[in-house]
Amino acid sequence: MIRSARVRALFALAVIAVSVYIAVTVPVRLGLDLRGGTQIVLETRSTPTAKADRAATDRTLEVLRGRVDALGVAEPTLVRSGAHRIIVELPGVQDPKQAADVLGRTAQLTFHPVLGPAGSGKSGDAKAGERVLPDESGQRLRLAASAMTGKEVKGADARFDQETGAGWHVTVDFDRAGRAQWAKLTSEAACRAVGDPTRRVAIVLDDRIISSPQVAPSVACGTGIADGSTQITGSFDDREARELALLINGGALPVPVETVEQHTVGPTLGAQAITASAWAAAIGTALTALFIIVVYRLMGALAAVALLAYGLISYAALAALGATLTLPGLAGFVLAIGMAVDANVLVFERAREEHAARHRPTGRSVLTAGFRNAFSAIADSNITTLIAALLLFFLASGPVRGFGVTLGIGVVASMVSALVITRVLAEFAVSRRWVHRRPRLTGLATTGRVRDALARRDPRPMRRPRRWLAASAVVLALTGAGIVVRGLDLGVEFTGGRLIEYDTTRTVDPERARTALAEAGHPRAVVRSSGESGLTVRTQALTDAQADEVTRTVGSLGGGAQKVRDELIGPSMGDELRRNALVALGVALGAQLLYLAARFRWLFGTAAVAALAHDVVILVGVFAWLGKPLDGVFLAALLTVIGYSVNDSVVVFDRIRELVRRDRKAPLAEATDRAIVQTLPRTVNTGMGALLILASLAVLGGDSLTDFALALLIGIVVGTYSSVFTAAPIAVELHRRGQGRPRPARRLKKREPART
């Protein structure tokens, strides 16, 4: 026991020391909504073979989105502006010129048979259908028409040859159709003599031969290279090799693009909103810590210290991974803070139960039992959330992927904080003599007001589970009617709108402009500084009269405003991004269902997912009735609510499983009643901690984050209700329906433990 405590203490010290070092030496990258970044405006150009219309620009935008993801830029924003322009906003880009060069290259990759050296004339010896290009050494080669293009390429990867020291190269793998074409191309070249220029294959990127290797002597004539892979070699450094692999993987642009503008932009939320949000988060966290201290006394104070360690570890992990912190990322941390508080509350409540069940127990034995009994609930709730975070990271993109990154970091940090740091501090405290003499000081030697009130009333909510289901159905119908009656007001990110850029006489604070536009009837306008004295306003579709009103408002603040650009823009969350987000979310829910079915039973997993769907519909319906927009901020809040809802249900189901194992003959409804009563103190205390943070954010966070905090408040209240009065009744009803007709008494007595 002493040895394991020492190991935990050393591990906690090591984690904190490393986190402090990283936090001091490595800065965190802030996203475009928090810090601003680089804005690049690209314009598509027509060619003799392709017209740069709206459809071609949309296809080009999707290719560019893949390139930006490959560049490693987190939380980028890409929107179509008009029929020919694409606005790319990149947070935290160190070299915007290089980013513009990579985004603007067409990356048209082709593979050509070499017909031989070209003459010295301007056009060489080129005939119809042939091309003359210089190779890597400058020798001019005659090339036949392309035998295959980059469309047949399955993937490319930059690698360093450590065995031979030959340097960097790019490995290219072909798809099924490309394998046959590559085998045919290399088989024909292999029929030439070794050293003959026509034994070479030219790989051309953007009208430049980047490699023209000879087919190896080991390749037989008529057979070729049949494994569907090749290497592009040359005098590459690591940057050039990775850039080439990026371009090949990103695919060719349907039409060429040209950089027409490039400048820095300010944060979306504005400096005042960010400052207000930081104060709100600090005050909310302080109130949460104070609440925990009041309820759990000394153990609560130690949990508050561990909560600070959680923040440090999360910040350091974010900095070490080079992730970008944005508003959806902050939403992930809000959920993880709630889970960190929840883990401590679970341990302390189990310790209180243990103290009440024993006769004159010691503080250390009670605490050890609390950690042991709460571990399964903490592990299951965190693992289900971590599964969702990983799948969102690997399958989604844009803000949904950023949410997955920060949520995953927060889950791991909360586990370390609650199960290691809190335990080290708590075990050290209860082993002190002055604490041992004052057991009530620990906060574990009392049952608590909520538990005492429940013990006096002895409620049995699952006697009539259908009443709770009927109540949930009524609320679901009322809120869902808002979706049908009022409809969904999708934000600019989903529908597109209008972008107006102004050049003002004097510099205008974006926060002042945002407030003035809200008073003028445009509360959803996204205002951002642009360049030295510019201002951009992005809002929903406007009439000309409304656009003139926006211009007058901006002009009154800036001593006059001149329009630099006024264009219709497409949605920043395009079809592919939305599709990826829905696929990732669906797979994540399916994976959570499988995990819950494996850890519990199918009926519990089904009940948890049904309660989650119940929470989502209610939240969307309330926003529909209120006329609130469903934008990127709402999406971040919705993902947070989904994670919180599953986490809450898992805690209740874990207690049901424990009670059923103790008494397999007890009806499931009775075990569910006891589980709800026993976990309700944890539910109340955890919910209060989260509500204090969100209430501070709603009151003090400013207009920019009011909808975000409101969505989380609604979601947490509904999620807390549904875990007790929706998920549990569904599980009880599914169990009753699964039993069917009663069997003879002897068979029923024999099989009852297996069913429960």
C-alpha distance (Angstrom), angle and dihedral (degrees) to the residues before:
residue distance angle dihedral
M1 . . .
I2 3.80 . .
R3 3.79 91.5 .
S4 3.83 93.2 51.6
A5 3.82 90.1 48.4
R6 3.80 89.9 53.1
V7 3.80 91.4 49.1
R8 3.81 90.4 51.7
A9 3.80 91.1 48.0
L10 3.80 93.3 50.0
F11 3.81 91.0 46.5
A12 3.82 91.3 50.1
L13 3.81 92.0 49.3
A14 3.80 91.3 48.3
V15 3.80 93.1 49.9
I16 3.81 92.6 47.8
A17 3.81 92.8 46.0
V18 3.81 92.8 50.7
S19 3.81 90.7 45.2
V20 3.80 92.0 51.7
Y21 3.81 91.2 49.7
I22 3.81 93.0 49.7
A23 3.80 93.0 43.9
V24 3.83 91.0 53.0
T25 3.81 97.8 43.0
V26 3.83 105.3 32.2
P27 3.83 120.4 56.2
V28 3.79 121.0 -145.6
R29 3.79 117.3 -117.2
L30 3.78 112.1 -123.2
G31 3.79 121.5 -148.2
L32 3.76 128.5 -118.2
D33 3.81 92.0 -94.1
L34 3.81 92.2 55.4
R35 3.80 104.5 33.4
G36 3.78 110.5 8.3
G37 3.78 124.5 -127.3
T38 3.79 144.8 -175.3
Q39 3.79 124.3 -28.3
I40 3.80 119.2 -159.8
V41 3.80 121.3 -173.1
L42 3.81 113.8 -156.8
E43 3.79 126.1 -170.6
T44 3.79 124.1 -156.1
R45 3.81 118.9 -130.8
S46 3.78 129.1 -153.7
T47 3.81 121.5 -122.2
P48 3.82 131.0 -162.9
T49 3.81 88.7 -96.5
A50 3.82 102.6 35.0
K51 3.79 132.3 42.7
A52 3.81 118.5 -142.6
D53 3.80 97.1 -133.3
R54 3.80 128.7 147.1
A55 3.83 93.2 -84.3
A56 3.81 92.3 50.9
T57 3.80 90.2 48.9
D58 3.81 90.6 52.1
R59 3.83 90.9 51.2
T60 3.79 89.7 47.5
L61 3.81 90.1 52.0
E62 3.81 91.7 56.2
V63 3.83 91.5 50.4
L64 3.79 89.8 49.3
R65 3.80 90.1 50.0
G66 3.79 89.2 58.3
R67 3.80 91.2 49.0
V68 3.80 92.3 50.3
D69 3.81 90.0 51.3
A70 3.81 89.2 50.5
L71 3.81 90.2 50.5
G72 3.79 87.5 63.3
V73 3.81 95.5 -118.1
A74 3.78 109.7 150.9
E75 3.80 122.2 -145.6
P76 3.84 98.1 5.6
T77 3.80 121.7 176.3
L78 3.81 120.0 -141.0
V79 3.81 122.5 176.4
R80 3.77 134.6 165.6
S81 3.80 112.4 -119.6
G82 3.78 113.2 -160.3
A83 3.79 117.7 -35.6
H84 3.80 99.1 -53.8
R85 3.80 110.3 26.9
I86 3.81 132.9 82.1
I87 3.80 122.1 -165.5
V88 3.80 114.1 -150.8
E89 3.82 119.2 -170.0
L90 3.80 115.2 -168.6
P91 3.82 121.4 -172.7
G92 3.79 118.6 -151.6
V93 3.84 96.9 6.6
Q94 3.80 109.4 159.2
D95 3.81 97.6 -166.0
P96 3.82 109.9 31.6
K97 3.82 92.2 174.4
Q98 3.80 91.7 58.7
A99 3.81 90.1 46.1
A100 3.80 90.1 52.2
D101 3.81 91.3 49.2
V102 3.80 92.8 50.4
L103 3.81 93.5 45.8
G104 3.79 93.1 47.6
R105 3.79 99.1 50.1
T106 3.77 114.6 104.1
A107 3.83 94.9 -144.2
Q108 3.81 95.8 -154.4
L109 3.79 102.6 174.7
T110 3.82 120.4 -166.4
F111 3.81 136.4 168.8
H112 3.83 119.5 -141.6
P113 3.81 137.2 -174.4
V114 3.81 110.7 -121.8
L115 3.82 112.2 -123.4
G116 3.79 94.8 -171.0
P117 3.81 140.8 -84.7
A118 3.79 117.7 -34.4
G119 3.78 126.7 -126.0
S120 3.77 124.8 -105.4
G121 3.81 96.3 -102.0
K122 3.75 123.8 105.5
S123 3.77 92.1 -101.2
G124 3.82 94.3 28.1
D125 3.78 113.9 -154.0
A126 3.78 94.1 -41.5
K127 3.78 116.5 151.8
A128 3.75 131.0 -168.7
G129 3.80 110.7 -51.5
E130 3.81 93.1 13.4
R131 3.80 131.3 109.1
V132 3.79 133.4 -153.6
L133 3.81 117.4 -147.3
P134 3.83 133.7 158.3
D135 3.80 116.3 -110.4
E136 3.80 126.4 -137.7
S137 3.81 92.6 -74.0
G138 3.79 94.1 45.4
Q139 3.83 97.0 -102.3
R140 3.79 111.4 141.0
L141 3.79 114.4 -123.5
R142 3.78 133.0 -167.0
L143 3.79 110.1 -129.8
A144 3.77 128.8 -163.9
A145 3.78 121.3 -136.2
S146 3.80 113.4 -67.1
A147 3.78 114.1 -79.1
M148 3.82 93.7 -162.3
T149 3.80 139.9 -2.1
G150 3.78 139.4 -143.6
K151 3.80 90.2 -87.8
E152 3.80 88.5 80.8
V153 3.81 92.0 54.2
K154 3.82 113.2 107.4
G155 3.78 96.5 -171.9
A156 3.78 146.2 -29.5
D157 3.78 131.7 -145.8
A158 3.81 133.2 -172.4
R159 3.80 112.3 -131.0
F160 3.78 138.7 173.8
D161 3.80 118.1 -134.4
Q162 3.79 102.0 -133.2
E163 3.80 95.7 171.9
T164 3.80 99.0 57.9
G165 3.80 98.4 20.9
A166 3.80 89.3 -132.3
G167 3.79 90.5 142.6
W168 3.77 132.3 -127.8
H169 3.78 123.8 -12.1
V170 3.79 137.5 166.3
T171 3.80 119.6 -120.5
V172 3.81 113.3 -149.1
D173 3.82 122.2 -162.6
F174 3.80 121.8 -164.2
D175 3.78 130.4 -147.3
R176 3.80 123.7 -121.1
A177 3.81 94.8 -80.4
G178 3.79 91.1 42.8
R179 3.81 92.4 53.1
A180 3.78 92.0 61.1
Q181 3.81 92.7 45.4
W182 3.81 92.6 47.4
A183 3.80 91.6 48.2
K184 3.81 90.6 51.0
L185 3.82 93.0 47.2
T186 3.81 94.4 49.3
S187 3.83 93.3 41.0
E188 3.81 91.0 57.9
A189 3.81 92.1 46.8
A190 3.82 90.9 48.2
C191 3.82 89.9 62.6
R192 3.82 89.2 70.6
A193 3.78 122.7 86.9
V194 3.78 119.4 -90.5
G195 3.81 107.9 -93.0
D196 3.80 93.7 23.3
P197 3.84 110.0 129.5
T198 3.81 89.3 -133.5
R199 3.82 89.4 64.5
R200 3.79 87.3 72.4
V201 3.81 129.2 94.3
A202 3.80 117.5 -148.3
I203 3.80 119.1 -142.3
V204 3.80 108.5 -158.6
L205 3.81 126.3 -165.5
D206 3.80 118.2 -176.0
D207 3.85 93.9 -17.6
R208 3.80 92.3 -49.5
I209 3.79 127.1 107.8
I210 3.77 104.5 -126.9
S211 3.81 95.1 174.3
S212 3.82 135.4 3.6
P213 3.78 105.9 179.7
Q214 3.77 125.5 179.3
V215 3.76 116.7 -116.5
A216 3.81 106.2 -106.0
P217 3.83 117.3 -104.0
S218 3.82 89.2 -120.1
V219 3.82 90.4 66.3
A220 3.80 109.5 95.7
C221 3.77 124.2 -133.5
G222 3.77 111.1 -103.5
T223 3.81 92.5 17.1
G224 3.80 106.5 65.5
I225 3.79 127.1 172.8
A226 3.77 104.3 -36.0
D227 3.81 102.3 172.9
G228 3.81 92.7 84.7
S229 3.80 97.3 -122.2
T230 3.81 136.7 100.5
Q231 3.78 140.6 169.5
I232 3.78 128.1 -122.9
T233 3.78 106.5 -149.1
G234 3.76 130.9 -175.5
S235 3.77 142.4 117.7
F236 3.81 92.8 -53.3
D237 3.76 125.4 157.8
D238 3.80 119.0 -153.3
R239 3.82 94.1 -92.8
E240 3.82 94.1 49.9
A241 3.80 92.7 46.3
R242 3.81 93.4 50.0
E243 3.79 91.7 44.7
L244 3.81 91.2 51.6
A245 3.80 91.5 49.0
L246 3.80 89.2 48.4
L247 3.80 92.4 52.9
I248 3.78 93.6 46.8
N249 3.81 92.4 48.1
G250 3.81 91.8 45.2
G251 3.77 91.8 56.6
A252 3.75 130.7 -137.9
L253 3.76 121.3 -51.9
P254 3.80 111.5 -115.2
V255 3.81 88.9 -132.4
P256 3.82 132.4 9.9
V257 3.80 118.7 -94.3
E258 3.76 130.8 -152.4
T259 3.80 128.2 -155.8
V260 3.80 107.1 -120.9
E261 3.83 100.3 166.9
Q262 3.78 137.3 18.6
H263 3.81 126.0 175.2
T264 3.78 143.9 130.0
V265 3.80 123.8 -89.5
G266 3.79 132.7 -160.0
P267 3.81 127.1 -116.3
T268 3.80 119.5 -72.8
L269 3.79 94.8 -131.9
G270 3.79 96.8 46.2
A271 3.80 129.8 -128.5
Q272 3.81 94.4 -87.5
A273 3.80 92.8 50.5
I274 3.80 91.6 48.7
T275 3.82 91.8 48.7
A276 3.80 91.5 47.0
S277 3.80 90.9 48.3
A278 3.81 91.5 50.1
W279 3.81 90.7 51.7
A280 3.80 90.5 46.2
A281 3.79 91.6 51.3
A282 3.81 91.7 47.5
I283 3.81 93.6 48.1
G284 3.80 92.1 44.2
T285 3.80 92.1 50.1
A286 3.80 90.4 48.0
L287 3.81 91.1 50.7
T288 3.80 90.3 48.3
A289 3.80 90.9 50.7
L290 3.82 90.1 48.2
F291 3.81 90.7 50.5
I292 3.81 91.7 51.3
I293 3.81 90.7 48.2
V294 3.82 92.0 51.0
V295 3.81 92.2 49.4
Y296 3.82 100.2 39.2
R297 3.82 101.7 22.1
L298 3.82 111.8 -162.6
M299 3.80 93.7 8.4
G300 3.79 88.7 49.6
A301 3.81 91.2 53.2
L302 3.80 90.6 51.2
A303 3.82 90.0 47.7
A304 3.81 88.7 53.2
V305 3.82 89.3 53.8
A306 3.80 89.0 49.8
L307 3.80 88.6 49.9
L308 3.81 89.3 57.8
A309 3.80 87.9 50.2
Y310 3.80 88.1 52.1
G311 3.80 90.0 55.7
L312 3.80 91.0 49.2
I313 3.81 93.5 48.7
S314 3.80 92.5 47.1
Y315 3.80 92.6 48.9
A316 3.81 91.7 48.6
A317 3.81 92.9 48.0
L318 3.79 90.8 49.8
A319 3.80 91.1 50.6
A320 3.81 94.2 44.4
L321 3.82 93.1 52.0
G322 3.80 91.8 47.4
A323 3.80 90.4 -125.2
T324 3.79 121.2 161.9
L325 3.79 118.2 -120.4
T326 3.81 114.5 -139.3
L327 3.79 136.6 155.3
P328 3.85 93.9 -82.8
G329 3.79 86.7 49.2
L330 3.78 90.3 53.3
A331 3.80 87.2 51.8
G332 3.78 89.0 57.1
F333 3.79 89.8 52.4
V334 3.81 91.4 49.6
L335 3.80 88.8 56.6
A336 3.81 91.9 45.3
I337 3.83 91.1 50.1
G338 3.79 88.0 53.9
M339 3.80 90.0 50.1
A340 3.82 91.5 48.3
V341 3.81 89.9 52.7
D342 3.80 90.2 43.8
A343 3.81 92.7 54.3
N344 3.80 91.6 53.7
V345 3.80 91.8 46.0
L346 3.81 90.7 50.5
V347 3.79 91.7 52.7
F348 3.79 94.3 46.7
E349 3.81 94.1 46.8
R350 3.82 91.2 50.0
A351 3.81 88.7 49.0
R352 3.83 89.7 52.1
E353 3.81 90.0 51.6
E354 3.79 89.9 50.0
H355 3.80 91.5 50.0
A356 3.81 91.5 51.2
A357 3.82 92.3 48.5
R358 3.82 96.5 50.0
H359 3.78 131.7 66.3
R360 3.82 112.1 -116.7
P361 3.83 95.8 -26.2
T362 3.80 123.1 -173.3
G363 3.78 120.6 -111.1
R364 3.80 92.7 -119.0
S365 3.82 94.5 51.3
V366 3.81 91.5 47.9
L367 3.79 91.7 48.8
T368 3.80 92.9 47.6
A369 3.80 90.6 50.7
G370 3.81 90.2 48.4
F371 3.79 92.6 55.5
R372 3.80 91.9 43.7
N373 3.81 95.5 49.5
A374 3.81 95.0 42.8
F375 3.79 96.0 47.2
S376 3.82 97.4 87.1
A377 3.82 93.4 51.1
I378 3.82 91.8 46.1
A379 3.80 92.4 46.8
D380 3.82 95.8 46.6
S381 3.81 94.8 46.4
N382 3.81 92.9 47.2
I383 3.80 94.6 43.9
T384 3.81 92.6 52.2
T385 3.81 89.2 50.8
L386 3.81 91.7 45.7
I387 3.82 90.6 52.0
A388 3.79 89.7 55.1
A389 3.82 91.9 46.0
L390 3.82 93.2 51.8
L391 3.79 93.8 47.1
L392 3.81 92.0 47.5
F393 3.81 88.7 51.8
F394 3.80 96.4 48.8
L395 3.82 99.4 37.5
A396 3.80 105.9 31.2
S397 3.79 132.4 58.6
G398 3.79 139.6 -157.4
P399 3.82 118.3 21.2
V400 3.81 93.2 -10.9
R401 3.79 90.0 58.6
G402 3.81 90.7 47.9
F403 3.79 89.3 53.1
G404 3.81 89.5 53.1
V405 3.83 92.0 51.7
T406 3.78 96.8 51.8
L407 3.80 93.5 38.9
G408 3.81 90.8 53.6
I409 3.81 91.5 48.8
G410 3.79 90.6 47.3
V411 3.82 93.6 50.3
V412 3.81 93.3 52.5
A413 3.82 91.5 44.3
S414 3.82 91.7 49.1
M415 3.81 91.0 51.7
V416 3.81 91.2 51.7
S417 3.80 91.0 45.1
A418 3.81 96.7 49.3
L419 3.80 103.0 33.9
V420 3.81 100.0 36.4
I421 3.81 113.6 19.7
T422 3.81 97.0 36.5
R423 3.79 90.3 45.7
V424 3.81 93.8 49.9
L425 3.80 91.8 49.9
A426 3.81 94.2 42.8
E427 3.82 95.2 48.0
F428 3.79 90.6 48.5
A429 3.81 90.9 50.3
V430 3.83 98.0 47.9
S431 3.81 91.0 49.0
R432 3.83 90.6 62.6
R433 3.80 114.8 101.6
W434 3.79 95.6 -133.8
V435 3.81 89.3 55.1
H436 3.81 92.3 45.9
R437 3.80 89.9 55.0
R438 3.82 91.4 52.2
P439 3.83 105.1 44.8
R440 3.81 94.1 166.9
L441 3.82 88.3 61.6
T442 3.80 90.0 69.7
G443 3.80 92.3 61.2
L444 3.81 90.2 -131.1
A445 3.82 97.8 91.5
T446 3.81 92.3 73.1
T447 3.78 132.0 65.9
G448 3.80 96.3 -138.6
R449 3.81 132.3 -122.4
V450 3.81 96.6 -87.7
R451 3.80 93.1 51.5
D452 3.81 92.1 45.8
A453 3.81 91.5 51.6
L454 3.79 91.2 49.5
A455 3.79 91.7 48.1
R456 3.82 90.8 54.4
R457 3.81 94.6 49.6
D458 3.83 98.9 34.8
P459 3.85 95.4 -157.3
R460 3.83 121.3 -155.3
P461 3.84 104.7 -162.0
M462 3.82 94.5 166.2
R463 3.79 95.1 60.5
R464 3.80 86.9 92.3
P465 3.81 106.4 19.2
R466 3.79 92.5 165.2
R467 3.81 90.4 67.6
W468 3.80 90.1 60.3
L469 3.78 90.8 45.7
A470 3.81 89.8 50.4
A471 3.81 90.3 50.8
S472 3.81 90.4 49.5
A473 3.80 90.0 48.1
V474 3.82 91.4 52.4
V475 3.81 92.3 50.2
L476 3.79 89.4 45.2
A477 3.80 91.9 51.4
L478 3.82 93.9 47.1
T479 3.79 94.6 49.1
G480 3.80 93.9 38.6
A481 3.80 88.7 54.2
G482 3.79 87.3 65.3
I483 3.80 89.2 64.4
V484 3.81 90.5 53.7
V485 3.82 99.0 37.9
R486 3.80 102.4 36.6
G487 3.80 98.8 22.6
L488 3.78 126.9 -146.4
D489 3.78 118.0 -62.5
L490 3.79 101.2 -147.7
G491 3.78 115.6 -158.2
V492 3.78 129.0 -123.8
E493 3.81 90.7 -90.4
F494 3.82 89.6 65.6
T495 3.80 103.3 32.7
G496 3.78 106.1 27.3
G497 3.78 121.6 -134.1
R498 3.77 138.8 177.0
L499 3.80 131.9 -36.2
I500 3.79 120.4 -160.3
E501 3.81 121.8 -178.0
Y502 3.79 120.9 -163.1
D503 3.78 135.8 -166.6
T504 3.81 106.1 -148.6
T505 3.81 129.1 -161.5
R506 3.79 92.2 -126.2
T507 3.77 130.9 20.9
V508 3.81 114.2 -85.6
D509 3.79 123.2 -153.1
P510 3.84 106.8 -124.6
E511 3.81 90.9 -140.2
R512 3.81 91.6 56.7
A513 3.79 90.5 47.5
R514 3.79 91.3 48.9
T515 3.81 91.6 51.7
A516 3.81 92.6 46.9
L517 3.81 92.4 49.4
A518 3.81 90.5 49.0
E519 3.80 89.5 54.1
A520 3.81 88.9 48.7
G521 3.81 91.2 57.1
H522 3.81 102.1 -89.5
P523 3.81 104.9 102.0
R524 3.81 94.2 156.2
A525 3.76 97.6 55.2
V526 3.81 114.1 129.9
V527 3.81 107.3 -141.4
R528 3.78 123.5 -168.9
S529 3.79 135.9 168.7
S530 3.80 114.7 -114.0
G531 3.79 123.3 -162.6
E532 3.80 119.5 -35.1
S533 3.81 101.0 -38.0
G534 3.78 104.9 -0.1
L535 3.78 131.6 113.5
T536 3.80 131.0 -162.2
V537 3.79 124.0 -157.7
R538 3.79 118.6 -163.4
T539 3.77 116.6 -173.8
Q540 3.79 143.2 142.6
A541 3.80 121.2 -69.5
L542 3.81 110.2 -53.6
T543 3.76 133.5 -162.7
D544 3.80 117.5 -128.2
A545 3.81 89.8 -103.5
Q546 3.81 91.2 52.9
A547 3.80 90.8 47.0
D548 3.81 89.4 52.5
E549 3.79 89.1 51.3
V550 3.81 90.3 52.8
T551 3.82 89.5 49.7
R552 3.81 92.1 51.0
T553 3.80 91.2 48.9
V554 3.80 93.4 50.9
G555 3.81 91.5 43.3
S556 3.80 92.5 53.3
L557 3.79 89.6 56.2
G558 3.80 97.8 42.3
G559 3.81 100.8 41.1
G560 3.79 89.9 -107.9
A561 3.79 132.2 -12.9
Q562 3.77 131.0 -140.9
K563 3.79 120.8 -160.0
V564 3.77 112.4 -119.6
R565 3.80 96.4 174.0
D566 3.80 134.5 3.3
E567 3.80 113.6 -180.0
L568 3.76 142.9 147.9
I569 3.80 111.4 -112.2
G570 3.76 132.9 -157.1
P571 3.81 125.7 -127.8
S572 3.80 116.6 -71.1
M573 3.81 88.2 -146.1
G574 3.78 96.9 60.7
D575 3.78 127.4 -167.0
E576 3.80 93.8 -89.3
L577 3.80 93.9 48.8
R578 3.81 92.0 48.5
R579 3.79 90.8 46.2
N580 3.81 91.7 50.1
A581 3.80 90.5 48.7
L582 3.82 92.6 51.4
V583 3.81 92.4 45.6
A584 3.81 91.4 48.6
L585 3.79 91.7 47.9
G586 3.80 92.6 47.9
V587 3.80 92.9 49.0
A588 3.81 90.6 46.2
L589 3.80 91.7 53.1
G590 3.79 90.8 46.9
A591 3.80 91.3 50.4
Q592 3.80 90.7 48.9
L593 3.81 89.9 50.3
L594 3.81 91.1 52.2
Y595 3.79 92.1 47.8
L596 3.80 93.0 48.8
A597 3.80 90.3 46.8
A598 3.80 90.4 52.2
R599 3.80 94.6 45.1
F600 3.80 96.5 39.0
R601 3.82 124.1 1.9
W602 3.79 135.2 -66.3
L603 3.77 92.2 -103.1
F604 3.81 91.3 56.5
G605 3.80 92.5 48.0
T606 3.80 90.7 47.7
A607 3.80 91.5 48.3
A608 3.83 91.9 50.3
V609 3.82 92.9 50.8
A610 3.82 91.3 45.1
A611 3.81 90.4 52.5
L612 3.79 89.1 48.7
A613 3.82 91.4 53.5
H614 3.81 87.8 47.9
D615 3.83 90.4 54.8
V616 3.81 93.8 47.1
V617 3.82 94.1 50.9
I618 3.82 92.1 47.6
L619 3.81 92.9 49.5
V620 3.81 93.3 47.7
G621 3.81 90.9 44.5
V622 3.81 93.7 51.2
F623 3.80 90.2 51.0
A624 3.81 89.0 49.1
W625 3.81 91.9 53.0
L626 3.82 91.2 46.7
G627 3.80 91.8 48.9
K628 3.80 91.5 -123.7
P629 3.81 118.6 156.6
L630 3.80 122.0 -109.5
D631 3.79 100.5 -135.6
G632 3.78 139.2 140.7
V633 3.81 91.3 -69.4
F634 3.80 91.0 53.5
L635 3.81 90.1 48.0
A636 3.81 90.1 56.1
A637 3.81 90.6 49.9
L638 3.81 92.1 46.9
L639 3.81 92.0 53.7
T640 3.80 89.2 49.6
V641 3.81 91.6 51.7
I642 3.81 91.1 50.0
G643 3.80 91.1 54.3
Y644 3.80 92.8 45.8
S645 3.81 93.3 48.5
V646 3.81 94.3 53.5
N647 3.81 91.3 44.5
D648 3.81 91.7 53.1
S649 3.81 94.1 48.4
V650 3.80 92.5 49.0
V651 3.82 91.6 57.6
V652 3.82 91.9 54.5
F653 3.81 93.4 44.9
D654 3.80 91.7 48.3
R655 3.81 89.8 58.0
I656 3.82 91.2 46.8
R657 3.81 89.7 52.9
E658 3.80 91.1 50.2
L659 3.81 93.3 50.2
V660 3.82 92.9 46.7
R661 3.79 90.4 52.9
R662 3.80 90.3 53.2
D663 3.81 94.6 49.4
R664 3.79 113.0 19.3
K665 3.82 92.2 176.2
A666 3.79 94.6 59.4
P667 3.84 115.2 102.0
L668 3.79 114.6 -106.2
A669 3.82 91.3 -120.9
E670 3.81 90.6 57.6
A671 3.82 92.3 47.8
T672 3.81 89.2 48.3
D673 3.81 91.2 52.1
R674 3.78 91.0 52.9
A675 3.81 92.1 45.0
I676 3.81 92.6 52.2
V677 3.80 92.2 48.6
Q678 3.81 92.5 47.5
T679 3.81 95.6 47.0
L680 3.80 97.4 39.9
P681 3.85 94.1 88.0
R682 3.80 88.9 54.6
T683 3.82 90.4 47.3
V684 3.81 93.0 51.0
N685 3.80 95.3 45.6
T686 3.81 94.6 45.2
G687 3.78 92.2 46.5
M688 3.80 91.9 49.8
G689 3.79 90.7 52.5
A690 3.82 92.5 52.2
L691 3.81 93.2 42.7
L692 3.81 92.3 54.7
I693 3.82 91.0 56.3
L694 3.80 93.5 45.9
A695 3.80 94.8 43.7
S696 3.80 89.2 54.5
L697 3.80 89.7 49.5
A698 3.81 92.0 49.3
V699 3.82 94.4 48.4
L700 3.81 100.8 36.4
G701 3.82 104.3 21.7
G702 3.80 96.5 84.4
D703 3.81 131.9 -123.2
S704 3.81 93.2 -63.0
L705 3.82 92.9 66.5
T706 3.81 101.7 30.5
D707 3.81 94.0 98.2
F708 3.80 90.5 45.7
A709 3.80 92.8 53.5
L710 3.82 91.8 42.0
A711 3.81 91.7 53.9
L712 3.79 91.5 49.7
L713 3.81 92.4 47.3
I714 3.80 91.6 51.6
G715 3.78 91.6 43.8
I716 3.80 95.7 50.5
V717 3.82 93.1 47.5
V718 3.81 91.6 47.8
G719 3.81 92.3 42.1
T720 3.80 92.0 51.8
Y721 3.82 90.7 49.2
S722 3.81 94.8 45.6
S723 3.81 95.0 49.8
V724 3.82 89.1 60.4
F725 3.80 105.8 27.0
T726 3.80 102.9 28.2
A727 3.81 110.2 28.2
A728 3.83 94.9 40.4
P729 3.85 95.7 48.0
I730 3.82 90.0 46.8
A731 3.81 89.8 53.6
V732 3.81 91.7 48.7
E733 3.81 93.0 48.3
L734 3.81 93.1 46.4
H735 3.80 88.8 50.9
R736 3.81 92.2 50.8
R737 3.79 92.4 48.3
G738 3.80 90.5 47.7
Q739 3.80 91.0 56.0
G740 3.81 92.4 58.0
R741 3.79 117.0 178.0
P742 3.82 117.9 4.4
R743 3.78 115.2 -99.8
P744 3.83 128.1 -142.7
A745 3.79 112.6 -64.5
R746 3.81 96.0 -111.5
R747 3.83 94.8 52.5
L748 3.79 91.1 41.5
K749 3.81 92.0 54.2
K750 3.78 91.5 47.3
R751 3.82 96.8 47.7
E752 3.80 100.5 34.8
P753 3.85 96.3 92.4
A754 3.79 90.9 52.6
R755 3.80 91.6 53.3
T756 3.78 97.4 47.2
